[in-house]
Amino acid sequence: MPAARVLIDGPSELVFDYAIPDDLPVVAGCRVRVPLRNRSSAGTVLKVVKAEDLGFALRPLDALTDPEPLITENLLKAGRWIADYYGCSIESVVRALLPEAVRTEENSAKKRKTVVLEGTPDEETLTQLSKRAPKQSTIIALLTHSPDHKLPLAELGSGAAGSVKSLASKGLVKIIDEEVRRDPEADGIDEILPDAPLTLNDEQEVALDAILKSINKPHESARPPILLHGVTGSGKTEVYLQAAAKTLELGKTVLVLVPEISLTPQTVRRFRARFAHVQEQVAVLHSNLSQGERFDEWHRIRKGKARIVIGARSAVFAPLPELGLIIVDEEHENTYKQDQVPRYHGRDVAVLRASLEGATIVLGSATPSLESFQNALDKKYELLRLTKRADAHSLPLIRVVDMRNEGRKTKANDTFLSERLRISIERKLAGDEQVILFLNRRGFARSLQCPSCGYVCECPHCAVALTYHRSDDRLLCHICGHQAIVPRKCPECRDNGIFLQGFGTQKVEDVLKKVFPTARIARIDADAMRKKNALRDLLNAFQARKIDILIGTQMIAKGLHFPNVTLVGILNADIGLHVPDFRAGERVFQLLTQVAGRAGRGELEGEVIVQTFTPHSPSIQFARHHDFDGFAEQELEMRRNFHFPPFTRCAVLTSRSTHERLAEFTLETLHRRLKEDLPKTILLGDPLPSPLVRSHGQFRFQLMLRSGSARTLARHVHEALAKTPLPDDVTVVFDMDAWNFT
């Protein structure tokens, strides 16, 4: 007898086998109800297996809750690959494939009472109603002139329920329960106007032809991923839009991934404007949606009502039927890597899904990841280039300011506004142009320090200094969220001279309002964007030129298009450069290039001023000259020589515990076991304290492993973990293709 292996809903990963009654067409991916102890529980069928001779009868399934599987066969294949490659349980992957909003039975479609006109009343009936029941007559008139001859009951005014009931008894109207979509983008500020396709330049035409050639291939044909390397402002989005239009014409669907939720509103607006005749077919998926919105969007996608899906990392699992095109915008971004179980990389899973679905995938970026670029050099990916801006304007001129000299001029330790940048801002404001200032550090001051004894206010749970936030007048830990009252005296020596050190976006905003009192200034960071839709509203205001200077963190670093921005100031290019991470230089190069690309995207020329204390850094110099190939050549040579990705697979083992020595001893034990068992093809590092040695009250130690084969590496690590009993207070985390080494 066949049995269903069922993952029970809930925080624990309970998996049990149940007998399948003859009348239930159960397959993998179905949702079912099963008996569990003395209650009925919901669950997901992982697979159908043959029931073994257990000596007792399996309990049968209670019911099949959905007639069709909610997880498709191809998505289940992708899930099994994720579990195998990233070394996690299939149960954790299934929870990612089927979001909680869909699994939770309390969620359901939102419905409203709607009044529908039944035919057209004759003149005699209308005359009698107008004399005897004017309210009923008014309702009939409203329904007659409304689209589809129906209106929500709530829109007919207070007290209309009785009149509607009377009309229904006469057979003139009927009352139905109508599903109402909870649209995440319903309360946008401006009406979306239709947008016609633009004329492409020669490079864009070549890129679009190559993408369409891939889309038009027979389903079973091999389609190598396409890497679209285009400079900032080269019109990659227009290529995406026209490729999406052709895909829809073929009756297929489109998935668009963006790295940041902040990019979703603008991307949605572009797609809804282009596909104005089918705006309802554009769906959105990201973590900021309410449970109801996610439920509605997910089911619209599954039922084929939405043919274009735009979303962040988790949208890679959108249940799109007939998937024809996947677009991964800004494919280099580290936000595509999940930092919790399952620790998948959204870009790599998208490549896998395209292969399983027979779809075309386009990876787009002005600064491709070196992993993708090396795949293109190895001919695993097809490389397409856009080397000039779509409007034929030149790339912005980038000037580097050595802040060591500025410090000597002002005799200040934390100056952030160089003379050159100040003069440039004044000139742009005088010309009614807009300015973006970038600083990847939120808060007012990065620490609070005593000049007498050197004491720094630190988080009691993490090995970091507390950041001062003036808006809340609190010291805040950016790792665990711990808050503390600001001391007026040094807690150690009681000196009154304790002072703020460093600067963040709040201080920049405060100072600029004094330096440029007439300018309209706004700030975008995690603190200022706490309210839902606050980010979208502020970006709309900036687009409408209601803001002169926009200060922001990496939320404004990429993908945004503001034609009136002619100056971008990078206040501290060194943040992220001097950290123990082999990708540090690559990330700084990418960030500088992306931020610089926000300037000069309209008729006026753009200017970028980069402030740094290390002006001769290769990352800064290559970014200054817009030289991606030069940077990639130098960086890839270094990676090859030292056996780092993309020439190896890199994994990290992290041990965590509230007891420092216990975390260290556990990792040392694993290191010894791995050293004994690992083949020489796997490079094994030494167990070391993590750069952030304590986080959320736990001490952390790391061990890096590198190998040419990810599966071989994962297998050996899991064998070592299985042989090593872990203390109760220790957690060991395995991260394949690690992107975060803090």
N, C-alpha and C positions, 0 to 999 in steps of 0.2 A: 504494500500500500504506500502511495506517495505521502510524504510529510512536508509541511512548510516550516522552514526555519525562520522564526519571527523575532525581530528586535522590538522589545517592549518600549513604549514611550516612557520617558522619565529621565531623571539625571543619571541613573545607573545604567550600565550597558548590559541589561539582562537579555539573554538570547535563549529561547526554548523551541523545541520541536513539537508540532501539533499535527494530528491526523487531519487530512483534507476530506471532508464529506464528498460523496460522489456528485452532488448537485452544485458544487462550487467550482467555477473555472479559475482556480488560483494559479498565478504565475509570479515570478520574481518581480518586485516593485509594487505589488498590490498593497492596499491598506486593509487591515482585517481587525476584527474584535476577537479576543481570545479569553478563555477562563484563566485567571491567575489567583491562586488560593481561593478565597470566597467572593471574588469580585470579577467583573468583566473589564478588561483593559484593551486599549488600542495599540496597534503595532504595525510594523512594516515587514513584509516578507522579503528576506534576504535572498533566499533561493529555495527551490523545491528539491528535496532529496528523497532517497528510498529509505523507508522506515526500517531500521534494523530490528533484529529479533531480540528485544529487550527483556522478554519474559513477562511483560505487562503491556497493556494497551495504552497508546498515547491518547490524551484527551483531544477531542476534536475541536476545530475552530468554531467559534460562535456564529460569525457572519463575515461576509465580504462587504466592506463599507463603500467601496467604489467599484463600479462595473469594469473600469479599465485601470491598468497599473499607473500610478502617479509618477513612477520613475521608469523612464524608457530603457530599453535594452542597451543602447549605446551609452547612456549615462551610467548605468550599472557597470559596464565594461570600464568606463573611465574611473569610476569609484574604486574598482578592484585594482586598477593600475596605480592609483594614488596611494592606496593602502600598502601595496607592495613596494613601490618606489620610495615613498617617504617614511616607510616603517611605522605605520600607525594602524589602528584597528579599522576594519571595514565598518564597524558600528559608528565610529566617529565620523567617517566619511558620509555615511547615509544621512546623518543629522545635518550635514552641510548640503547634501543634495536636496533634502526635503526640509525647508525652513520651519522653525517652530510655529510660525503663523499659520502654516498649512497643516501641520500635524495636530495642533491644538483644536479639539472638537468644539470648544467654546466659540471659536471664530466661525463666522458664516457670512454669507453675502448680506449686505445692508438692503433692506426693503422699505418701500414707502407705499402708502395707499394712493392709487391713481384712479381718476375718474375718466372713463372712456365713453364717448358718444356712440350710441347704438343706432346707426342709420340717421336719416334726416327727418325730423318731425314735420308733419304737414302744416299748412297755414292755419287750419282751424285749431290745432293743438297749441301752436305758438300764440294765437290770439287769446285763447282761454288762459294760458299760463301767464301772459302779460297782465291780464285783468285780475285773476284770482291769486296768483303766486308769483309776484314780480321777482323774488329772489331766485326761484327756479328758472324763470325766463332769462335772467341775467346769466346764470350758469350755462344754460344751453347756448346762449350767444357767445360766451367766452370759449366754449368747447368747439363751436362751429368754426371760429376764426383761428384756433390754435393749430400748430403743426400736428399732423396725425390725429387731430380731433381728440386730444387727451390732455389732461392737466393734473399735477399733483393735488391731492385734496387740500393740503396745507396752503396752496396758493389761491384757493377760492375764497379765502377770507374766514374770519371767525364766525362761528354759527352756521357754516355751510353744510355741516355733516347731516343735519336733519333734512335740509332741502334735497341733498344728494340722495339720501335714503328714499325720500318720496319719489324722486325721479326714477330711481332704480326699480321701485315697486311698479311703476307704470311701464317699465321696459324701455325707457328712453336713454338710460345710461347704465353702465355696469362699473363696479368697483373691483379693481385687481390689485394684487401685490406685485409691484414692479421693482426689479433689482436696480440699485443706484450705485454707480461706480464712485469710489472714494479716490478722486484724482489727485495725486501728489502735487501736480502743477496747476491746479484749478484756480488758485488765487494769485496768479501772476499779475504784475502791475499793468503791463501794456498788452494791448491786443497784438497777437502774432499775425503779421501781414504776410501774404504769399510771397515767395522768393523764387525767381526764375533762375535756371541754371546759368552759370557764367561761361564765357568763352575761355577755353583752356589755352595755355601757351604750348609750345612744342614739347617741352619736357613733361608737362601734365598729360598731354595727349598720349605720349609713349607709355607713361605709367598706367593710364586708364586702359589702354589697349591690352597691355600685358595682364592686367587684373581681369578684364572681361574674357580674354582668351582662356584663363584658368577657370573662370566661372562656367564657361560654355563647354568645358570638357565633359565627356560622359562620366556618369557617377562613379564608375569603378576605376577611372584613370587616376594615375598618380598626380598629385598636385603639390609641388614643393612650396613651403611657406614663402611669402613675398615680404622682403624687408624694404620698406619705403623710407629711404634716407633723404629727407628734405630739409633745407635750412628753415629757420623760423620765418614765417610769413610766406612760404613758398606755395601755399595753396593745397596742402595735403587734405584739408577738410573738404574742399570742393571735389577733389578726386574721390574721397570717400562717398560723398553725397551722390555723385553721378554713378558710381559703381553700385551703390545701394539701389538706386532707381532701376538699373538694368536687372538687378537680382530680383526685385519685386515683380518686374514685368515677366520674368520666367516662372512666377508662381512660388518662389522660394522666400525664405525669411532671412533677416539680418540681425546680427548681434554686434553691438558696439560697446567695447570696454574702455573706461576712462580710469585713470589712477586715483583721482581725488573726487570726493563728493562735491567739492567746490566747482568742478568742471561740468557736473551733470546739468545744471540749469541752462548754461549757455549752449551746451551740445544739444539738449532737448529742444531748445528754442530754434536752433539752426535746422534740425531735422523736421520739426513741426512746420516751420515756415516753408521748407522745400516741398514737403508732402502735405500741404495744407488741405488737399481734398480728402486725405485719409488720416487726419490728425489723431483720430481715436485709435489708430493702429500703432501708435508709438507708446510703448510702455517703459516705465522707469523702475529700476531695482537698486536699492542701496540701503545701508544700515540706518539711515535717518527716517525711513518710512515708519509710520505707525503699523501696528499689527494688522489693522483693518485694511490699510492701503496696500501692504505687502500681500495680504490674502487676495484682494481683488486683482492686483497686477499679475500675480503668479497664475491665477486661474484664467485670466484673459489670455495670457501667453500660451498656456497649455491647450486651451480650446481653439487656438488659432485666430482669436479676435485681434490680437496684437501681433503684427508681423515685423516690427522693428523694436528691439529691446536695447535700451541704453542704461548702463549701470557700472558700478565699481566692481571690485574683484569677485565677489560672490555671484555676480550676474553670469559668470561663465557657466553656471549650472542651470540657467534658464531653460525650461522645458519647451523650447521652440521646435515645432514640427517642420520638416522639409528645410532644414538649415542650409543656406547657400553661401553666406558670406559672414566671416568674423573679422572685425576690425579691432585691433588692440592699439589704441592711441597712446603716445608717450610710453612705448613698450619698455623703455629702460628704467622706469620708476620702481624703486624698492617697495612701494606700497602695494604692488601686486603680490608680494610675498606675505602669506598669512603667518602671524606670530603666535598663534595658538593652534592646538590640535584640531584638525589635521593641518600640518604646516606645508601646504601646497603653494606653488607659485602660479598665480593666475594666468600669466602669459604662457607658461609651458603646458598647463592643462588646456588652454585654448588651442594650442598647436595640436595636442593629442585629440581633442574633440573634433577639430576640423578634419583630421585624418579618419576618425571613426565615422563621421557623418558624410564624408565625401564632399566637404565644403572647402571653399577658398579662404585662406587666412592672410590678412595684411597686417604686418607689424610696422607701425609708423613712428618716426621720431626724428628730431633734428640732431639728437645725440644718442645714437643707438647704443645699447649695452654691448660691451666687448664680447659677451657670449654670443649674441645674435650676429654681430659683425663678423666674428670668426667663422660662424656657420655659413655666412655668405661667402667669405673668402674660400672656404672649403667646398663651395658649390652645393651645400645642403639646402641653402636658401637661395631664392632668386633676388638679386640686388637691383633695385630701381633707385635712381637719384633725381632729386630736384635741387639744382645748384643755385638757382636764383629766385628772388622773390616774385610772386605772381603779378604784382603791380609794376614789375621791372625797376623798382627803386632799389637803391643799394642797401646793404646791411648797415646797421648803425655803427657809427664811429665809437670805439671803446677807448677811453682814457684811464690810465692807472694812476692813482694818487698814493704816494708813499706816506703813510700816516705817521711814520717815525719822525719825519720832518715837521708835520703839523703839530705833533706833541711838543717838539722843541720850541715852535713859535708861540704856542698858547700856554706852555708850561702846565698843561693839564694831562692827567693820566687817562681820562676816559672821554676825550673829545671824539665826537662822531660826525661833526659837520665841518668838512674841510672848506677852506676859502673858495676853492674852485667850484665845489658843489653848491655852496651858498649863492655864489654869483650866477651860476647856471640856473638855479631855481628861480631867482629874481627875474632873469631874462625870460624864462618860459612863462611865468605868471603874467608878466607885462604883455606878452604876446597872446594871452588868452589860451595858452596851451596847458596840457595836463602833465602831472609828474607822478611817477611811482617810485617809492623808496622801499627798499627791501632789507629786512633784518630778520634773520632766522633765530630770534630769541625774544620770547614774550615776557611780560612783566615790566616793572619799572627799573629795578636794579638787580643785578645778578646775585648779590650777597650783601650781608651786613657785617662789618668788621670793626674790631677795636684797634685803634692805633697804638695803644699802650702795651697790651699783652699779646696782640695778634689773634685773639679769639674770633672765630667765624661761626655764626649761627648755622648749625647743620641739622638736617632731618634726623630724628632719633631712629628711623627705620631704614634709611638709605644713606649711602656714602656720598652725599651731595650737599652743597650749601643750599639753604633756603632762599628763594627768590622773593624780593619785596614787590607786592602788588599794591599800588597806591589806591586804585579804585575800591578795594576792599580793606585797605589799611591792614594788611595781613602779610605774614611770611608764609610762602607756599612752596611745597615740594612738587616739582614737575614730574616726579616719578610715581609716587604713591598717593599724592593729594593731601598729605598731612598739612595742617594749618597751625600757625602759632601767632600769638600776639607780639607786636613789635616791641622789644625792650627799649626803654629810654636810657638805661645804663648798661654797661657791659656786665653780663651775668657772672663773669669770672672775677674781674678786678674792680667792678663798680665804677669804672671811669665814665664820665659823662660824654666823652668825645666819640662814642661809637658812631660810625658813619656808613652811608650807602656807597657801594662800589660797583662800577660797571653800569651798563645801560641796556634797556630792553625797549620794546615797541611803545610801551606806555610813556616812558621818559622822552623818547623821540617825539611823540605826539605833543607832549607837554611843552617841550622846548620850541618846536616849530611853530606852535600857536603864538609864542612870544616873539619869535624872530620874524614871522610873517603874519601879523595880526589880522590882515584883511582876507587872507586865503581861507578857503573852505577845506578843512582837513578831516579825514576819516581814517580809521584804523581797522584792519582785518587781521584777527588772530583768534585763537580758541577762546579767549576770554570775552572778546567783543561779540562773538558770533554764537552765543549760547542759545538764543531763541530760535525756534524753527523758522526757516525762510529768511533769517536776518542776513545771511550771506548773499542770497539771491537779490534781496531788496537793495542792499548796498551796492552790489555790482551793477544793478539796473540804474541806480542813481548816478554812478560813475559814468556809465555809458551815456546817460542823458546830460552829462557835463554839469551836474549839480555839485560836483566835488572837484577841487583843484589838485589836491595832493592826497594820494592814497599810500598809507604806510601799511606794510603787511609782512607776514612770515611766508613760508613756502606755499601757503594757500593761494598766493597770487603769482607764483613763480612760473606757471606753465599754462599753455592752452588758451589763455584769455586774449581777446582781440579788441583793442581800444584804439581806433584810428587817430584820436587826438592826443595820444601820449607820445611826447617827443623827447622826454628825458627820463631815464631810469638811473637811480642812484643805489648802488650796492654798498651799504654802510660798513659792513665788516665781512670781507671775502674770506677771512681766515677761519671762520667758524666751521668746524667739521674737517679742516685740513690736517690738523696735527693730532690725529687720533690713531690708536693702534688697530688699523683696519686696512687691508691691502687694497680695498676699493675706495679709500678716502680721496685720493687724487682724482679718480674717475668721477666721483659724486660731485666734487667741487667744480670740476670742469663742466659737467652737465648742468649744474645749478646756475653757474654764471652765464653759460650760453643761453639757457632757457629764459632767465630773467632779462638778460640783455635783449632777447628777441621780442619783448613787449614794446620796445621803442621803435618809432618810425614806421608804423604799419599803415599809415595813411598817406596823404599827399606831402606832408612835411617830413624833412629828414630827421632821423633819430640820433640821439646822443646817449652814451652810457658812461657813467663815472664809477669806477671800481676803487673803493678804498681798502687798503691792505697794509699790513706790517711785513709781509713777505712778497714784495712785488716781483721777485725773480722766480717764484714757484712755476714749474712747467705747466701746471693746471691753469694758472692765471694767464701766463703768456700765450699759451695755445688758444685759450678762450678769447683773449684780446684780439687775435688775428683770425678768429672764426675758422681755425684749422683743426677740424676733427681728424682728418687722415693723419696729420703729423702727430697728434696726441695719441691716436690709436696705435700707430706704428711703434712709438717709444714705449708705451705702456704694455703692449702685447709682448714686446721683446723682454721686458722685465718679468712679466708673468711666466713666460716660457722658461726663462732661466731659473726661476725659483719654484717652478711646478705649482703655480696657482691657476685657478680657473681663468680662462675657459679651457686650459689644457689638462686640467684634472677636475674631478668632482670633489667638492669640499664639504665636509660635515663637521658638526660641533657637538660634543657631549658636554652637557652642563649639569653639575650636581648642585643642589640647593638644600640648605638646612638652616634652622635657627641656631645651630651649634657650629661654629666655624671649623673646629678641628674635625668634626664628624663629616662635614661636606668635603673637606680636603682629603681625609683618609679614604672615603668611599671612592673618590675619583682616582686616587693613587692605586687602590686595589684593582679597579677596572683597567688602569693603565698597565699594571704588571700582567694581568691576564691577557690583555690584547697583545702585549709585546711578545708573549709566549706563542700565541696562536696565529697572529697575522702573517700573511705572506709578505715577502720583501717588496712586492709591487704597491703595497699600501704604506704611505708615509704617515708615521705616528709622531705627533708632537709631544710636549711635556705638559703635565697638568699644572696649570697656573691660575692665580686669582683672576677673575674676570675684571676688565677695565672698571666696571661698576661693581665693586666687590660685595656690596650689600644693597639689596633692593627689597622693599616690602617686608623688612625685618628678617630676611634670609640672606645668609652668606652664600656666595656663588663662586664656583671654580669651573674652569673650562679646559677642554682637551680637543685639539683640532686634528682631524684625520683627512688625508687626501689620497685619491685613487683614480685610476682611469675608468673604473667601473663602479657605478653607484650601487648596483644590486649586490655586487661582491662585498662592498664596504658595509652596506646595511646588514647583510647576512651575518658577517663576522661580529659586528657590534651587538646584534640581538642575541647571538649565541653566547657572547660574553656576559650580557645582561642576565640571560637565563641561568647561567652558572653562578652568578654572584648575588647572594642574598643581600637585600638592601635594608638598612636600619629603618625603623618606623618613621623617623623624623627626617629622612632624606628622600628627595625627589630627583630622579635623573631624567633629563630631557635629551632626546636625540633629534637633531635638526639637519636634515639633508639639504644640500644646496643652500647653506646658511648665508643670510645677507646681513644679519645683525650680530656684531661681536662685542657689544657692550654688556 
